């Protein structure tokens, strides 16, 4: 029994002790529950239950003695309503009821409350509560709750369970109109007390005559406007001069704190977004400009975040700075990026465009102050913490993200498009200069690159020694650049010991030459030979290796061990039993990728980029599958690199040499004779250490030959670093990965919105570790599906996003058993038109593709 009921009990006990017989009238029925459970020392307690005759029969036996009994009779009605039925008891004793004199017999609830609580809460709080009781806002149970909880805010503490203004405001703001809390406030007629209480704490106007819903809106707009305007500093735009914000520092700070707390509460996010969007529409004036510093210090409004994006884009157009790129990176994990997939995707694109501009400036500056040799060019391109190949990496990622952009339905991206176009222009200019300078250095070195591994030496130096030591997988990838392999190596480092080095591809850098150059004995007798139908091939030991079948046959006949022939797709997601048996019985497993050149040259730019970007993901999965099958060493190589920009313009095209043309691509001519012109360089096959009497001509820089057919954006065959320098990656598994999903983690997916209404959709990946967990946390992948059909592609994430594979890393948010995974918001883009109705969202182990969690019946309300 808490303080108020205990006070009442003591008051009753004293009257029984003094007067023996007490008749207690309770017309408001405040004390019915207390009376039925009341236990007073040596006292009979009798309660009226609807019949005075029954009540008299119960108490009359106690009146027959000479001494008056210790008797308390409780009657839940006014004394007048008893019609003197208890006149004898009243004559023999005393009455206790509301308003009775003296005050010790006055059971008015407001008086009981004030007297009981003033020692607990103080006179001022007790007096306030007395008034609320008189207004019918607090019951005895409420008062007991206040007393036991120490709450001094009366009805506010009863309704909200706290007297902390911030918590009260949050509870009220996150409630939807007409909810349970609104009903309780209405029942207790407490809106005026609530508005007065919050008005003192936050400086918001009183709610005179307002409804609960309208006051909630007033409070939300006041708090959000205050946070936003306060964050603008002293230089507040004139457009906000008429917006009333608290003048007192503590009150302003209280509003800021509530706004921040509101954004941090997962159970209040939807209401925050709703009120923030509503407030920004009323507050933000079109045409008002802000500084980056003003916007970067607040996350109040979606429109503010979008304005910050435009401001950063404008500044990057004027002068690329690392601080701006870092800001974009930080905002990828900000509030609005987690709630709006389009904002997350745009920050990712801004960051990449900025990185590309910075990298272009750096390389251009280094080219102006240095005159590297050809071998030094390769070292600068492929080695160190900031190799020049990062220029290609940032460009590749930027172009993929730009393809994801929904520019047709969004008119607010003009500055972003200008930024992307500027980054493209810088990439082409600097890349073109880099290519021209490298070819010049290569000619000065007579096409020799001492100290560098040659493609024709890869089998002899990397594969053959590994085969002598154990079982080897030899993965030959079509069109795989060094910069992409560098990213893949980083992603595989957790499961493999990785060695990556650049190799000089055989020329021309086309599939027919590069794939054959990776075979045994290529270092001894490789020669370029003409074929029919305007093609060339490589011959080794007199064997012309013009296609995959001839190359695999040659490798099987010269390797000296049992060879298993497989394709990359055969290993995904896991090889079938028949293939597993063959792999485990073989000493050398040869894996080839699909013919990417054909797909990229004939497909659209979007299709080509999608194909190129998916290769690292498939390679990573294949490597782990091979590791589980007991492969000791995996060697990943490429036939050639490539250039991939925008469609070529007329000024980039030149006429080929003519003469006897045996093979002609946009980036290389192979033949005999012909002309010489300033726009291209000529060399002989023998200059590059290959046999044959054929000559080559290669356009300078990023130029191309005028040819019929072929792609307009994807090229290879030339001598740029992107085409000529290929990766050689040697992987040794550290341990076999388990196929089972991580059972020690309880995974959860939280959608960013209730339905998919745009091409972009965000999903939060959450998890709870249920046991001590020492294993490396798995990388994951999120997909939207209709049945088994995948409809989406990951675009970005708050953290841990692998641009090369589209997988997402996760990390812990705490320590010890029961700790949580740090929430990671993943942005997905729909790449196919979803079916009418609903789809599912799947969280997968990126390695095994086993399902970790899923969301069913996600509504789709768009058409792409």
C-alpha positions, 0 to 999 in steps of 0.5 A: 500500500503506497503513501496515499492509501496508507495515509487514508488507512491511518486516518481511519484507524485513528478515528476508530481508536478514538470513537469506536464506531465510524460510518464512512460515506464515499459518494464518488466511490473513490475508495471502494477497492481500498475498503474491501481490502482494508485491514485495521487492528481488532476492527470489524470492517463492513461494506454496503453491498446493495442492501441496508437490511443485509448490512444491519444483519451483519453489524447488529450482533456487534452492537449487543454488548455493553461496550461499543464495538470497534466497527468501520462501516463503508457506504459508497454513497452520500449520507442523504442517500441512506435515508437514515438507515444507519441512524443508530450507528451514526448516533453511537459513533461518528461520520467520515465523508467528503467535507466533514468537520473536523478535517480529520474526518474529511475524506475528500480525495483532493484533501487526502492527496495533498496531506499525504503527498506534501511530505513526499513531493513538497507543498507546491507539487502537492497543491498542484495535484490537489487541484488536478484531483478536484478537476477529476483528473486523478484517481486514488490509484493514480495518486498511489502511483505518483507517491510510489514513483516519486513523480511530482507532475501529477496527471502528467506523471500518471499518464506518461510514467515520468515527469521528465519533459523530454520523455513526456514530449517524445511519448506524446509526439510519437503517438498517432492521433486517436491512439491509446495515449490520446484517449487517456489524456481525453478521459482525464481532461489533461490537455491543458495541464500537458500544454502548460507543462510542455510550454514551460519546458520548450517555450511552445504556445499554450493549447487554448481551445486546441484539439490533441491532434492540432496541439501535437502538430504545433509542438512537433513544428515548434521543436523541429523548427527550433532545432533547425533554426538554432543550428543555422547560427547567427547568420539566420536567413531573413526568411526565418526572422518571423519564426518564433523560437525560444529566446532562452538558451536552456529552452532552445537546447531542450528542443534540440535534445528532444529532436535528437532523441526523437530521431534516435528512437526506433519506435518513433522514427515513422512519426518523426519523418511524418512531422519533419516532412510536414514541418519542412513544407511549412517552414522552408522557403524555396530559394533560401540558400544555406552554407554547408556549415549551417546544414552540416550541423543538423539533420532536422529535415529531409529537404535540409539534407537534400539542400546540403547535397546540392551545396556540396555538389556546387562546392565540388564543382568549384574546387574539389576538397577532401573535407567535402568528400569526407562529409559525403562519406559521413552523411551516408550513415546519417539519419536521412540516408538511413530512412531514404534510399535515394538520399543514401544513393546520392551521397554515395555518388557525390562521394565517388565523383569527389574522389574521382576529381581529387584523384584526377587532380593528384595524378595530373599534378604528379605527371607535371612534375615527373617523367616516369619510365615505362616500368615506373608508370606501371609501379605508380599505377599498380603499387602503393597505398594510393596507386594511380589505378584508383582513378579507374576504380572511382570512375567505374563505381561512379558510372555504375551509381549514376546508372542507378540514378532515377534522373527522369523522375527527379528534377532536383539533380541538376547540380549532381549531373553537372558534377558527374559530367565534370568528373567524367571530363576530368577522367577522360582528360587525365586518363588520356594524358596518362595513356599518351605519356605511358605509350611514349615511355613504352616506345622509349623503352623499346616496348620492354618492361624489365622486372615485371612479370609477363603474361606468357610467364604466368603459367610457368612461374605461378601455376606450375610450381603450385601444382607440384605442391598441391591441388590448384584452381586456375581461373582465367577471367575475360576482361578483368582489370588490375584495379578491380582485382585489387578491390577483390583481393581486399575482400578476400583477405579475411579467408585467404592469404592473397598475393597480387601483382601486375603482369604485362599482357601479350599484345594485342590485348584481345581475348584470342591472344591473352587467353592463349598467353596464359597457357603452358610453354607460352614463354618459349614459343608464343607467336601471333599468326593470322587466321581466316575471316580477319582474325589473329590468334596465338600459336604455341609449339606450332598449335594454333589456339583460336578458341576455348576448346583448342586452349583447354585441349592444349592445356590438358595435354601439356600440364602433365597432371589430371585437368578438370575443365569447368566454367565459372557459372558451374561453381555458383552457388555450389558445384553439383555432385558430379562436378565436385567429384571431378574437382576433388579427383583432379590436380589442376582445375581450370575455370573460365568465365563467360565471354564478357567482351562479346556481351559488353561490345554488343549490349547497351552501356547499362548491360555492359556495366552490370556484367563487369560489376558482377564478376568480382562477386561471382569470383569471390563465391567461386573461390570459397567454393573451391576452398571448401573442395580442398583446393590448396592454391587458387590463381586468378588471371585475366586475358586483358583489361579494358577502357570503359567510358562514354560513347566516343565522339567524332574527334576521338576517331581516327582512320586505321593504317590500311595496308594488309589488315588481318584484324581490326578493333577500335583500339588496335590494328594488326596487319602488314604495311599501311600508313603512319599518322600522328594519331597512332603508334606502330610496333612489331610483335617481336618488339613485345617478345612474341613471334611472327612478322605481324605489325600493330597500330594502336591509337594514342590516348583514349582514341579509337579507329573508325570501324564498323560495328563494335561497342561505342563505350567499351574497348580493349586491344590497345596499350593503355595501362588499363588494357595492358596491365593485368592482375595475377592473384594467388590465393591460399585458403586460411581455413574452410568456411562453414556452409551453415548459416551463423546460428549464433546471430538472430537476424532481423530486417527492418524496411525503411518504409511500409511499401516500395513506392520508388525504384529505390528502397532501403532496408536496415540489417539488424542482429543480436548475438545470442552467444559468445561469438569469436568467429568473423562476422559473415558478409551479407547481401540483400535482395528483393525477389518475386518468387526466385527472380531477383529484382534488385541490386544493392547500391550502397550501405551505411558502412561496410559496402563492397563496391566490387561485389555488392556485399555488405560487411557488418560489425558489432555495436557492443561487447560481451554475450547478448551484444547487438550488431550495429544497424546497417542501412542498405539501399537497393535499386529495382532493376526490373519491373516488379509484379503487381502485388507483393514481393519478399526481401531476403538477407543472405550469407554473401558466401553461401547464399543461405538465407539468414532472414526475410520479409514477406508480403512487402507491398509494391506500389510503383511501376518502373 
